[in-house]
Every structure is written in structure tokens, then in C-alpha cells.
Amino acid sequence: DSGRSRTEYNSWFCQQSISKQQRSLFHTESAFHDAADETLEMIQDSVEDLFDETDVDVEVSLASGVLTLSFPPHGTWVINKQTPNQQIWWSSPISGPRRYEYEDGLWVHTRSVDGGGEHTTLATALAEEVKQMYDMDLEVDI
């Protein structure tokens, strides 16, 4: 028992539903796929471009909506589309699993907030972890 009355619970549930609807801006599954595919491709290109001129043997693979990034010796990141939820899911050996939702043109982790009170974006999370591992600046325009 959460201590909420039925009326309070119904009000809370409606607010959660409205909030989730506002975050999900895709009117069709195709629109979700277009945005998610473009995002994964942009991440792939940015990582490949950054490490192309280095001695670091980074492996990048994108297939069937799953982007796999191997950053030796740190481990493997997996970033993939989650179509039923219209989310991008992230798995990192540094920060663990996260779910990103599309909000105002950005993929945001709605369960975390940065120091400025904003939700952490997918691009920011990846850039911070690359910086932490290799002291290199990854720029992803997503």
C-alpha cells in the first residue's frame, strides 16, 4: 500500500501518463525508427572519426538497430533501439543501464539530473565517459 487514496493515485497516474506522452513525440513507429537510426549512425560516425587517427583500437558496429562500441581495455557499450517504448537503451560498464527518451529534439535520461538541474542527454553521457577513459573530446550532434 503506497498510502495514496484511489483519487490521489488516479491523479498521479494521469500526470505520469501525460508526462510520458509529452516526452514521446513520435506519431508513428516509422518516425521513431528514423530518429533513432539517425542517432545511432551519428554516434557511430562521431566515434569512428574521433578514434580514426589514434592508436586506440576501438571497434564500432551498427546492425539491426544495435550499436556496439568496444573501448579497450574498458569494455563494451551497447546502445540500441527499444521500439515498443520508443526509447534508446544504453548499457555501459562505467555507468550501467539507462533508458533515453526523446524530448525536445534530444535523447534524455529522464531519471537523472545533471548539476544544473537538467536531464542528462545521450550525447553528454557518451562524451563524458570517452573523456574519462581517454581524455579526448567526443562531439556528437544529436
C-alpha positions as CSV (number, residue, x, y, z in Angstrom):
1,D,0.0,0.0,0.0
2,S,1.5,3.3,-1.1
3,G,-0.6,5.4,1.3
4,R,-2.4,7.1,-1.5
5,S,-6.1,7.2,-1.8
6,R,-7.7,6.0,-5.0
7,T,-8.3,9.6,-6.1
8,E,-4.7,10.6,-5.4
9,Y,-3.4,7.5,-7.2
10,N,-5.6,8.2,-10.2
11,S,-4.4,11.8,-10.3
12,W,-0.8,10.7,-10.0
13,F,-1.3,8.1,-12.7
14,C,-2.8,10.6,-15.1
15,Q,0.0,13.0,-14.6
16,Q,2.6,10.3,-15.3
17,S,0.7,9.3,-18.4
18,I,0.5,12.9,-19.7
19,S,4.2,13.5,-18.8
20,K,5.2,10.3,-20.8
21,Q,3.0,11.4,-23.7
22,Q,4.7,14.8,-23.8
23,R,8.1,13.1,-24.0
24,S,7.2,10.8,-26.8
25,L,6.9,13.0,-29.8
26,F,6.7,10.2,-32.4
27,H,3.3,9.9,-34.0
28,T,4.3,6.8,-35.9
29,E,6.7,3.9,-35.4
30,S,8.4,4.9,-38.6
31,A,9.2,8.4,-37.2
32,F,10.7,6.7,-34.1
33,H,12.9,4.5,-36.3
34,D,14.0,7.4,-38.4
35,A,15.1,9.4,-35.4
36,A,16.7,6.5,-33.6
37,D,18.5,5.2,-36.7
38,E,19.9,8.7,-37.4
39,T,21.1,9.0,-33.8
40,L,22.8,5.6,-33.8
41,E,24.5,6.4,-37.2
42,M,25.7,9.8,-35.9
43,I,27.2,8.3,-32.8
44,Q,28.9,5.6,-34.9
45,D,30.4,8.3,-37.3
46,S,31.5,10.5,-34.4
47,V,33.3,7.7,-32.6
48,E,34.9,6.4,-35.7
49,D,36.1,9.9,-36.7
50,L,37.5,10.7,-33.2
51,F,39.5,7.4,-33.0
52,D,40.4,7.2,-36.7
53,E,43.7,9.0,-36.2
54,T,44.7,7.3,-32.9
55,D,46.5,4.2,-31.8
56,V,43.4,3.1,-29.8
57,D,41.8,0.0,-31.3
58,V,38.1,0.9,-30.9
59,E,35.6,-1.4,-32.6
60,V,32.3,0.1,-33.7
61,S,29.5,-2.0,-35.1
62,L,25.9,-1.0,-36.1
63,A,23.4,-3.7,-37.2
64,S,19.7,-4.1,-36.8
65,G,19.3,-1.1,-34.5
66,V,22.1,-2.2,-32.1
67,L,25.3,-0.1,-31.9
68,T,28.2,-1.9,-30.2
69,L,31.2,0.2,-29.1
70,S,34.3,-1.7,-27.8
71,F,36.6,0.6,-25.9
72,P,39.7,-1.4,-24.9
73,P,40.6,-2.1,-22.1
74,H,37.4,-0.6,-20.6
75,G,34.8,-2.8,-22.1
76,T,31.8,-2.8,-24.4
77,W,29.0,-0.3,-24.6
78,V,25.7,-1.3,-26.2
79,I,23.2,1.4,-27.4
80,N,20.0,0.1,-29.0
81,K,16.5,1.0,-30.1
82,Q,13.7,-0.2,-27.9
83,T,10.8,0.2,-30.3
84,P,7.8,-0.7,-28.0
85,N,8.8,2.0,-25.6
86,Q,10.1,4.4,-28.2
87,Q,13.4,4.7,-26.3
88,I,17.1,4.2,-26.8
89,W,18.6,1.9,-24.3
90,W,22.2,2.2,-23.1
91,S,24.4,-0.3,-21.4
92,S,27.8,0.9,-20.1
93,P,30.4,-0.8,-18.0
94,I,31.0,2.5,-16.3
95,S,27.6,3.9,-15.6
96,G,25.3,0.8,-16.1
97,P,22.0,0.6,-17.9
98,R,19.9,3.7,-18.8
99,R,16.9,4.4,-20.9
100,Y,16.7,7.5,-23.0
101,E,13.5,9.2,-24.2
102,Y,13.1,11.7,-27.0
103,E,12.3,15.1,-25.6
104,D,12.6,18.5,-27.3
105,G,14.8,17.0,-30.0
106,L,17.2,15.3,-27.6
107,W,17.5,11.8,-26.2
108,V,17.4,12.4,-22.4
109,H,17.8,10.1,-19.4
110,T,14.7,11.3,-17.6
111,R,15.6,9.5,-14.4
112,S,18.8,11.5,-13.8
113,V,19.6,15.2,-13.5
114,D,23.0,16.9,-14.0
115,G,24.5,19.6,-11.7
116,G,22.4,22.3,-13.5
117,G,19.1,20.6,-12.9
118,E,18.8,19.3,-16.4
119,H,18.3,15.8,-17.6
120,T,21.4,14.1,-18.9
121,T,21.5,13.6,-22.7
122,L,22.7,10.5,-24.5
123,A,25.4,12.6,-26.3
124,T,26.6,14.1,-23.0
125,A,26.8,10.7,-21.2
126,L,28.9,9.2,-24.0
127,A,31.1,12.3,-24.3
128,E,31.7,12.2,-20.5
129,E,32.7,8.6,-20.5
130,V,35.0,8.9,-23.5
131,K,36.7,11.9,-21.8
132,Q,37.0,9.9,-18.6
133,M,38.6,6.9,-20.4
134,Y,40.8,8.6,-23.0
135,D,40.9,12.3,-22.1
136,M,39.5,13.0,-25.6
137,D,36.6,15.3,-26.6
138,L,33.8,13.5,-28.4
139,E,31.3,15.7,-30.2
140,V,28.1,14.2,-31.2
141,D,25.4,16.4,-32.8
142,I,22.3,14.6,-31.7
